[in-house]
């Protein structure tokens, strides 16, 4: 566990990538885009814990159409700086069978986690799968899928804030920061 001083140092030496104003405007734009595509399909929205909680909490009130809500939790990072094996902590309680599914996630990094979610949802009989990620990392490498709705792009660095953590902390920041190289 990091000390308070170490966590403060991380933030103090980080680079601001996207401001709070940009984050707010991005969520508004994404809500409009999602509404245009899914407003007549009553999707089951799945929030991916823990990173997408803040994004989901700000997005859902702006979706002015009926939807159902659930969550799932799988991880590759588990407070580490590097991804590992996928571990499902909580699967959705609601059945996805014959449903239009919208998965909300914080970041599309390598795409491995989102691809695993899509595979599981479709394997369990979903009628359609959509994904919305608040941020997509510009890795320069191919990804196994593209998100249907993307908020912001971020550089190929470790980013945190607005739901994304660094060593378990700083999810609560209203803007996006990157660790300096």
VOTORKOL-464047 format. One record per atom (N, C-alpha, C): x, y, z; chain. Coordinates in steps of 0.001 Angstrom, whole numbers, m for minus. Example, Ala and Ser with C-alpha at 12.3 -4.5 7.8 and 13.67 -1.06 7.14 Angstrom:
% residues 2
<site <13190 m5690 7800> "A">
<site <12300 m4500 7800> "A">
<site <13200 m3300 7800> "A">
<site <12850 m2250 7080> "A">
<site <13670 m1060 7140> "A">
<site <12900 30 7870> "A">
% end
This chain:
% residues 181
<site <844 m1186 0> "A">
<site <0 0 0> "A">
<site <887 1247 0> "A">
<site <499 2198 m820> "A">
<site <1226 3457 m933> "A">
<site <882 4373 241> "A">
<site <1829 5177 657> "A">
<site <1555 6156 1706> "A">
<site <852 7354 1083> "A">
<site <263 8156 1932> "A">
<site <m392 9386 1477> "A">
<site <602 10257 704> "A">
<site <1810 10392 1226> "A">
<site <2826 11227 582> "A">
<site <3208 10668 m796> "A">
<site <3318 9355 m915> "A">
<site <3648 8756 m2205> "A">
<site <2542 9003 m3222> "A">
<site <1294 8886 m2790> "A">
<site <162 9117 m3686> "A">
<site <73 10587 m4090> "A">
<site <345 11491 m3164> "A">
<site <389 12917 m3485> "A">
<site <1491 13192 m4511> "A">
<site <2626 12547 m4354> "A">
<site <3753 12727 m5274> "A">
<site <3390 12266 m6688> "A">
<site <2659 11162 m6777> "A">
<site <2221 10672 m8085> "A">
<site <1408 11750 m8804> "A">
<site <439 12323 m8087> "A">
<site <m394 13354 m8709> "A">
<site <408 14616 m9012> "A">
<site <1252 15017 m8100> "A">
<site <2024 16254 m8284> "A">
<site <3002 16183 m9446> "A">
<site <3431 14998 m9813> "A">
<site <4388 14861 m10915> "A">
<site <3720 14392 m12211> "A">
<site <2414 14163 m12164> "A">
<site <1695 13685 m13348> "A">
<site <1407 14844 m14306> "A">
<site <1109 14478 m15540> "A">
<site <751 15454 m16569> "A">
<site <m762 15412 m16795> "A">
<site <m1402 16575 m16783> "A">
<site <m2827 16668 m17100> "A">
<site <m3008 16378 m18585> "A">
<site <m3812 15375 m18904> "A">
<site <m4049 14986 m20298> "A">
<site <m5376 15555 m20811> "A">
<site <m6437 15438 m19985> "A">
<site <m7756 15970 m20349> "A">
<site <m8355 16643 m19121> "A">
<site <m8797 17872 m19278> "A">
<site <m9343 18661 m18174> "A">
<site <m10721 18167 m17753> "A">
<site <m11167 18633 m16600> "A">
<site <m12508 18307 m16115> "A">
<site <m13571 18779 m17109> "A">
<site <m13389 19945 m17693> "A">
<site <m14348 20463 m18673> "A">
<site <m14412 19543 m19893> "A">
<site <m13277 19107 m20380> "A">
<site <m13243 18191 m21525> "A">
<site <m13938 16877 m21178> "A">
<site <m13694 16363 m19981> "A">
<site <m14324 15124 m19531> "A">
<site <m15846 15274 m19520> "A">
<site <m16337 16370 m18963> "A">
<site <m17783 16613 m18888> "A">
<site <m18404 16713 m20276> "A">
<site <m17769 17451 m21166> "A">
<site <m18278 17596 m22534> "A">
<site <m18259 16261 m23271> "A">
<site <m17263 15451 m22997> "A">
<site <m17160 14140 m23642> "A">
<site <m18293 13227 m23220> "A">
<site <m18622 13212 m21944> "A">
<site <m19732 12382 m21458> "A">
<site <m21034 12836 m22109> "A">
<site <m21238 14131 m22243> "A">
<site <m22448 14653 m22895> "A">
<site <m22534 14196 m24347> "A">
<site <m21415 14286 m25069> "A">
<site <m21389 13850 m26471> "A">
<site <m21677 12362 m26578> "A">
<site <m21062 11574 m25697> "A">
<site <m21282 10125 m25735> "A">
<site <m22743 9789 m25451> "A">
<site <m23356 10480 m24504> "A">
<site <m24770 10242 m24187> "A">
<site <m25638 10501 m25414> "A">
<site <m25353 11563 m26142> "A">
<site <m26117 11871 m27356> "A">
<site <m25909 10781 m28407> "A">
<site <m24673 10329 m28591> "A">
<site <m24378 9284 m29575> "A">
<site <m25061 7965 m29215> "A">
<site <m24987 7591 m27956> "A">
<site <m25615 6334 m27505> "A">
<site <m27128 6424 m27647> "A">
<site <m27699 7567 m27305> "A">
<site <m29149 7757 m27431> "A">
<site <m29584 7601 m28875> "A">
<site <m28824 8181 m29794> "A">
<site <m29161 8077 m31219> "A">
<site <m29235 6616 m31677> "A">
<site <m28344 5781 m31181> "A">
<site <m28259 4394 m31647> "A">
<site <m29163 3439 m30870> "A">
<site <m29274 3626 m29557> "A">
<site <m29931 2606 m28720> "A">
<site <m31250 3025 m28074> "A">
<site <m31753 4200 m28371> "A">
<site <m32909 4720 m27627> "A">
<site <m34184 3898 m27768> "A">
<site <m34310 3092 m28791> "A">
<site <m35539 2321 m28967> "A">
<site <m35315 831 m28749> "A">
<site <m34228 467 m28069> "A">
<site <m33908 m955 m27917> "A">
<site <m33925 m1446 m26472> "A">
<site <m34204 m591 m25515> "A">
<site <m34195 m911 m24093> "A">
<site <m33046 m1867 m23744> "A">
<site <m31811 m1377 m23872> "A">
<site <m30662 m2245 m23619> "A">
<site <m30498 m2592 m22144> "A">
<site <m29776 m3669 m21918> "A">
<site <m29285 m3990 m20588> "A">
<site <m27889 m3375 m20529> "A">
<site <m27705 m2398 m19667> "A">
<site <m26429 m1703 m19525> "A">
<site <m25635 m2400 m18430> "A">
<site <m24417 m2791 m18769> "A">
<site <m23528 m3440 m17806> "A">
<site <m22362 m2510 m17495> "A">
<site <m22271 m2086 m16263> "A">
<site <m21155 m1274 m15797> "A">
<site <m20041 m2209 m15356> "A">
<site <m18854 m1969 m15856> "A">
<site <m17707 m2772 m15456> "A">
<site <m17065 m2123 m14223> "A">
<site <m17145 m2863 m13107> "A">
<site <m16556 m2374 m11854> "A">
<site <m15058 m2608 m11891> "A">
<site <m14255 m1835 m11194> "A">
<site <m14552 m623 m10520> "A">
<site <m14305 601 m11402> "A">
<site <m13548 478 m12522> "A">
<site <m13179 1651 m13291> "A">
<site <m14308 2429 m13907> "A">
<site <m15373 1792 m14348> "A">
<site <m16427 2490 m15083> "A">
<site <m17501 3091 m14184> "A">
<site <m17353 3000 m12876> "A">
<site <m18396 3489 m11968> "A">
<site <m18633 4988 m12135> "A">
<site <m17583 5775 m12163> "A">
<site <m17753 7225 m12279> "A">
<site <m18315 7588 m13648> "A">
<site <m17782 7003 m14695> "A">
<site <m18288 7211 m16051> "A">
<site <m19768 6841 m16122> "A">
<site <m20126 5674 m15614> "A">
<site <m21518 5212 m15625> "A">
<site <m22422 6161 m14851> "A">
<site <m21960 6582 m13675> "A">
<site <m22764 7475 m12839> "A">
<site <m23051 8812 m13490> "A">
<site <m22158 9269 m14330> "A">
<site <m22394 10540 m15016> "A">
<site <m23119 10356 m16342> "A">
<site <m22959 9198 m16962> "A">
<site <m23592 8945 m18258> "A">
<site <m25079 8594 m18129> "A">
<site <m25422 7686 m17233> "A">
<site <m26799 7172 m17166> "A">
<site <m27869 8252 m17027> "A">
<site <m27695 9277 m16180> "A">
<site <m28750 10297 m16079> "A">
<site <m28981 11075 m17381> "A">
<site <m28034 10998 m18295> "A">
<site <m28171 11706 m19563> "A">
<site <m28796 10839 m20657> "A">
<site <m29009 9564 m20382> "A">
<site <m29660 8670 m21353> "A">
<site <m31154 8727 m21087> "A">
<site <m31864 9397 m21929> "A">
<site <m33297 9646 m21745> "A">
<site <m34137 8607 m22464> "A">
<site <m33905 7331 m22137> "A">
<site <m34696 6248 m22695> "A">
<site <m34688 5102 m21693> "A">
<site <m35673 4185 m21790> "A">
<site <m35717 3078 m20840> "A">
<site <m34543 2123 m21045> "A">
<site <m33985 1692 m19945> "A">
<site <m32889 725 m19978> "A">
<site <m32931 m95 m18698> "A">
<site <m32283 m1219 m18718> "A">
<site <m32101 m2031 m17526> "A">
<site <m30632 m1946 m17157> "A">
<site <m30321 m2174 m15889> "A">
<site <m28960 m1958 m15421> "A">
<site <m28468 m3131 m14584> "A">
<site <m27212 m3459 m14780> "A">
<site <m26530 m4473 m13980> "A">
<site <m25035 m4154 m14029> "A">
<site <m24254 m4975 m13413> "A">
<site <m22817 m4752 m13399> "A">
<site <m22088 m6084 m13460> "A">
<site <m20821 m5993 m13781> "A">
<site <m19936 m7152 m13762> "A">
<site <m18571 m6646 m13310> "A">
<site <m17751 m7553 m12859> "A">
<site <m16418 m7155 m12414> "A">
<site <m15418 m8217 m12830> "A">
<site <m14553 m7833 m13717> "A">
<site <m13428 m8676 m14045> "A">
<site <m12213 m7789 m14108> "A">
<site <m11064 m8372 m13912> "A">
<site <m9857 m7568 m13830> "A">
<site <m8679 m8278 m14454> "A">
<site <m7758 m7469 m14943> "A">
<site <m6445 m7950 m15382> "A">
<site <m5354 m7248 m14595> "A">
<site <m5722 m6198 m13882> "A">
<site <m4710 m5367 m13233> "A">
<site <m4645 m5556 m11719> "A">
<site <m5789 m5541 m11045> "A">
<site <m5863 m5765 m9602> "A">
<site <m4818 m4943 m8843> "A">
<site <m4840 m3624 m9042> "A">
<site <m3950 m2651 m8390> "A">
<site <m2501 m2733 m8862> "A">
<site <m2261 m3460 m9928> "A">
<site <m904 m3537 m10483> "A">
<site <m816 m2566 m11663> "A">
<site <391 m2287 m12072> "A">
<site <613 m1358 m13181> "A">
<site <608 m2084 m14526> "A">
<site <612 m3401 m14517> "A">
<site <664 m4195 m15746> "A">
<site <m440 m5250 m15722> "A">
<site <m1079 m5474 m16880> "A">
<site <m2155 m6456 m16970> "A">
<site <m1646 m7886 m16922> "A">
<site <m2494 m8758 m16405> "A">
<site <m2164 m10176 m16337> "A">
<site <m3324 m11004 m16852> "A">
<site <m3586 m12128 m16211> "A">
<site <m4693 m12999 m16588> "A">
<site <m6028 m12376 m16212> "A">
<site <m7052 m12676 m16995> "A">
<site <m8390 m12172 m16702> "A">
<site <m8991 m12993 m15569> "A">
<site <m9541 m12274 m14611> "A">
<site <m10178 m12913 m13471> "A">
<site <m11573 m12311 m13307> "A">
<site <m12616 m13161 m13418> "A">
<site <m14005 m12719 m13231> "A">
<site <m14298 m12714 m11737> "A">
<site <m14547 m11550 m11181> "A">
<site <m14923 m11449 m9770> "A">
<site <m16433 m11578 m9603> "A">
<site <m17182 m10901 m10485> "A">
<site <m18653 m10930 m10422> "A">
<site <m19181 m10968 m11845> "A">
<site <m20020 m11939 m12144> "A">
<site <m20699 m11994 m13447> "A">
<site <m22047 m11287 m13315> "A">
<site <m22619 m10814 m14426> "A">
<site <m23923 m10142 m14353> "A">
<site <m24978 m11056 m13736> "A">
<site <m25845 m10474 m12926> "A">
<site <m26951 m11236 m12329> "A">
<site <m28099 m11395 m13324> "A">
<site <m28320 m10354 m14137> "A">
<site <m29393 m10378 m15128> "A">
<site <m29009 m11283 m16293> "A">
<site <m29996 m11954 m16842> "A">
<site <m29750 m12763 m18031> "A">
<site <m29522 m11842 m19233> "A">
<site <m28541 m12190 m20036> "A">
<site <m28271 m11418 m21249> "A">
<site <m28952 m12037 m22466> "A">
<site <m29559 m13201 m22290> "A">
<site <m30171 m13935 m23398> "A">
<site <m31223 m13082 m24098> "A">
<site <m31084 m12989 m25426> "A">
<site <m32010 m12255 m26287> "A">
<site <m32087 m10760 m25965> "A">
<site <m31075 m10221 m25351> "A">
<site <m31049 m8805 m24979> "A">
<site <m30011 m8047 m25806> "A">
<site <m30260 m6767 m25977> "A">
<site <m29257 m5852 m26503> "A">
<site <m28430 m5403 m25296> "A">
<site <m27129 m5600 m25377> "A">
<site <m26240 m5308 m24255> "A">
<site <m25360 m4110 m24594> "A">
<site <m25257 m3184 m23644> "A">
<site <m24321 m2073 m23735> "A">
<site <m23380 m2175 m22545> "A">
<site <m22121 m2447 m22810> "A">
<site <m21104 m2530 m21761> "A">
<site <m20410 m1175 m21660> "A">
<site <m20320 m662 m20442> "A">
<site <m19620 589 m20176> "A">
<site <m18325 266 m19454> "A">
<site <m17216 760 m19981> "A">
<site <m15921 516 m19349> "A">
<site <m15106 1806 m19349> "A">
<site <m14115 1845 m18476> "A">
<site <m13330 3058 m18343> "A">
<site <m12347 3246 m19486> "A">
<site <m11623 2183 m19861> "A">
<site <m10572 2359 m20856> "A">
<site <m10421 1120 m21727> "A">
<site <m10180 1355 m22993> "A">
<site <m9829 299 m23934> "A">
<site <m8328 415 m24135> "A">
<site <m7621 m490 m23508> "A">
<site <m6160 m476 m23519> "A">
<site <m5701 m1417 m24625> "A">
<site <m5457 m2657 m24293> "A">
<site <m5087 m3658 m25296> "A">
<site <m6320 m4309 m25916> "A">
<site <m7481 m4177 m25261> "A">
<site <m8725 m4751 m25770> "A">
<site <m8996 m6164 m25302> "A">
<site <m8107 m6733 m24519> "A">
<site <m8246 m8125 m24085> "A">
<site <m9447 m8305 m23164> "A">
<site <m9599 m7405 m22203> "A">
<site <m10707 m7514 m21252> "A">
<site <m12046 m7340 m21950> "A">
<site <m12174 m6306 m22782> "A">
<site <m13438 m6056 m23472> "A">
<site <m13775 m7195 m24432> "A">
<site <m12780 m7766 m25072> "A">
<site <m13021 m8913 m25955> "A">
<site <m13535 m10107 m25153> "A">
<site <m13019 m10311 m23950> "A">
<site <m13493 m11410 m23099> "A">
<site <m14933 m11179 m22657> "A">
<site <m15270 m9935 m22359> "A">
<site <m16644 m9602 m21973> "A">
<site <m17586 m9870 m23145> "A">
<site <m17214 m9382 m24322> "A">
<site <m18047 m9587 m25511> "A">
<site <m18259 m11083 m25778> "A">
<site <m17190 m11857 m25717> "A">
<site <m17294 m13297 m25965> "A">
<site <m18262 m13952 m24981> "A">
<site <m18161 m13594 m23711> "A">
<site <m19022 m14189 m22680> "A">
<site <m20487 m13799 m22903> "A">
<site <m20729 m12528 m23198> "A">
<site <m22093 m12040 m23405> "A">
<site <m22727 m12716 m24623> "A">
<site <m21995 m12799 m25710> "A">
<site <m22537 m13443 m26914> "A">
<site <m22702 m14948 m26710> "A">
<site <m21776 m15564 m26012> "A">
<site <m21874 m16998 m25691> "A">
<site <m23123 m17293 m24862> "A">
<site <m23522 m16311 m24030> "A">
<site <m24712 m16479 m23195> "A">
<site <m25999 m16028 m23880> "A">
<site <m25945 m15794 m25189> "A">
<site <m27160 m15597 m25970> "A">
<site <m27615 m14172 m26197> "A">
<site <m26770 m13177 m26005> "A">
<site <m27183 m11798 m26265> "A">
<site <m27545 m11627 m27739> "A">
<site <m28563 m10810 m27975> "A">
<site <m29010 m10512 m29337> "A">
<site <m28030 m9569 m30036> "A">
<site <m27473 m8620 m29285> "A">
<site <m26525 m7658 m29846> "A">
<site <m25617 m7164 m28729> "A">
<site <m24407 m6785 m29102> "A">
<site <m23414 m6301 m28147> "A">
<site <m22881 m4952 m28603> "A">
<site <m22942 m3971 m27721> "A">
<site <m22356 m2659 m27950> "A">
<site <m21426 m2354 m26777> "A">
<site <m20413 m1568 m27046> "A">
<site <m19514 m1170 m25969> "A">
<site <m19237 323 m26052> "A">
<site <m19139 939 m24871> "A">
<site <m18783 2344 m24760> "A">
<site <m17632 2440 m23767> "A">
<site <m16534 2994 m24215> "A">
<site <m15380 3185 m23341> "A">
<site <m15112 4676 m23215> "A">
<site <m14839 5110 m22008> "A">
<site <m14587 6527 m21827> "A">
<site <m13285 6940 m22507> "A">
<site <m12277 6090 m22418> "A">
<site <m10977 6431 m23020> "A">
<site <m10452 5249 m23822> "A">
<site <m9760 5553 m24906> "A">
<site <m9059 4521 m25658> "A">
<site <m7592 4910 m25733> "A">
<site <m6755 3961 m25352> "A">
<site <m5310 4197 m25368> "A">
<site <m4780 3998 m26783> "A">
<site <m3999 4966 m27245> "A">
<site <m3376 4891 m28567> "A">
<site <m2084 4077 m28444> "A">
<site <m2208 2775 m28578> "A">
<site <m1057 1884 m28386> "A">
<site <m245 1694 m29658> "A">
<site <m869 1923 m30809> "A">
<site <m183 1666 m32065> "A">
<site <m153 190 m32436> "A">
<site <m801 m635 m31626> "A">
<site <m862 m2081 m31887> "A">
<site <m2309 m2470 m32188> "A">
<site <m2508 m3533 m32973> "A">
<site <m3878 m3972 m33259> "A">
<site <m4577 m4452 m31988> "A">
<site <m5891 m4243 m31955> "A">
<site <m6714 m4669 m30820> "A">
<site <m7730 m5678 m31330> "A">
<site <m8175 m6593 m30484> "A">
<site <m9109 m7623 m30935> "A">
<site <m10513 m7106 m31250> "A">
<site <m10824 m5866 m30884> "A">
<site <m12116 m5276 m31215> "A">
<site <m12030 m3762 m31104> "A">
<site <m13038 m3116 m31668> "A">
<site <m13177 m1665 m31555> "A">
<site <m14425 m1395 m30726> "A">
<site <m14353 m385 m29882> "A">
<site <m15542 16 m29130> "A">
<site <m16499 751 m30067> "A">
<site <m17788 605 m29811> "A">
<site <m18802 1283 m30625> "A">
<site <m18853 2777 m30318> "A">
<site <m18582 3134 m29065> "A">
<site <m18602 4524 m28630> "A">
<site <m17316 4780 m27847> "A">
<site <m16562 5776 m28270> "A">
<site <m15299 6113 m27611> "A">
<site <m15346 7579 m27210> "A">
<site <m14980 7835 m25960> "A">
<site <m14962 9206 m25471> "A">
<site <m13721 9949 m25911> "A">
<site <m12614 9684 m25250> "A">
<site <m11358 10376 m25497> "A">
<site <m10263 9389 m25859> "A">
<site <m9247 9886 m26520> "A">
<site <m8055 9066 m26703> "A">
<site <m7000 9560 m25719> "A">
<site <m6184 8623 m25281> "A">
<site <m5097 8943 m24356> "A">
<site <m3813 8333 m24900> "A">
<site <m2680 8918 m24532> "A">
<site <m1402 8389 m25029> "A">
<site <m1083 7023 m24431> "A">
<site <m137 6357 m25030> "A">
<site <275 5025 m24571> "A">
<site <1175 5167 m23338> "A">
<site <546 5634 m22270> "A">
<site <1197 5817 m20968> "A">
<site <209 5380 m19902> "A">
<site <665 5283 m18686> "A">
<site <m243 4907 m17604> "A">
<site <m1072 6133 m17245> "A">
<site <m2406 6032 m17409> "A">
<site <m3313 7144 m17140> "A">
<site <m4189 6832 m15944> "A">
<site <m4648 7904 m15283> "A">
<site <m5521 7731 m14119> "A">
<site <m6421 8948 m13968> "A">
<site <m7465 8756 m13165> "A">
<site <m8488 9777 m12947> "A">
<site <m9775 9371 m13632> "A">
<site <m10879 9976 m13225> "A">
<site <m12207 9701 m13767> "A">
<site <m12486 8190 m13833> "A">
<site <m12239 7519 m12716> "A">
<site <m12530 6093 m12606> "A">
<site <m11316 5203 m12756> "A">
<site <m10305 5670 m13452> "A">
<site <m9093 4866 m13651> "A">
<site <m8148 5124 m12481> "A">
<site <m7578 4050 m11950> "A">
<site <m6745 4206 m10769> "A">
<site <m5266 4046 m11078> "A">
<site <m4479 4453 m10126> "A">
<site <m3058 4150 m10130> "A">
<site <m2747 3588 m8750> "A">
<site <m2384 2319 m8743> "A">
<site <m2112 1592 m7498> "A">
<site <m3279 1695 m6525> "A">
<site <m4497 1649 m7055> "A">
<site <m5704 1657 m6238> "A">
<site <m6222 3031 m5865> "A">
<site <m5503 4091 m6208> "A">
<site <m5904 5437 m5795> "A">
<site <m6210 6334 m6998> "A">
<site <m6736 7492 m6694> "A">
<site <m6994 8593 m7616> "A">
<site <m8081 8329 m8651> "A">
<site <m8951 7338 m8430> "A">
<site <m10121 7151 m9315> "A">
<site <m11034 8374 m9247> "A">
<site <m11024 9056 m8120> "A">
<site <m11965 10131 m7829> "A">
<site <m11638 11458 m8506> "A">
<site <m10545 11544 m9242> "A">
<site <m10206 12802 m9900> "A">
<site <m11160 13086 m11065> "A">
<site <m11574 14345 m11243> "A">
<site <m12512 14676 m12316> "A">
<site <m11855 14871 m13685> "A">
<site <m10538 14752 m13752> "A">
<site <m9797 14934 m14993> "A">
<site <m8922 13712 m15215> "A">
<site <m8241 13660 m16366> "A">
<site <m7379 12518 m16711> "A">
<site <m5913 12976 m16671> "A">
<site <m5115 12191 m15991> "A">
<site <m3685 12468 m15848> "A">
<site <m2886 11281 m16370> "A">
<site <m1629 11552 m16723> "A">
<site <m713 10495 m17149> "A">
<site <565 10594 m16333> "A">
<site <1094 9434 m15999> "A">
<site <2399 9371 m15348> "A">
<site <3423 9876 m16352> "A">
<site <4339 10711 m15880> "A">
<site <5387 11209 m16786> "A">
<site <6321 10081 m17153> "A">
<site <6785 10103 m18397> "A">
<site <7723 9058 m18859> "A">
<site <9056 9198 m18162> "A">
% end
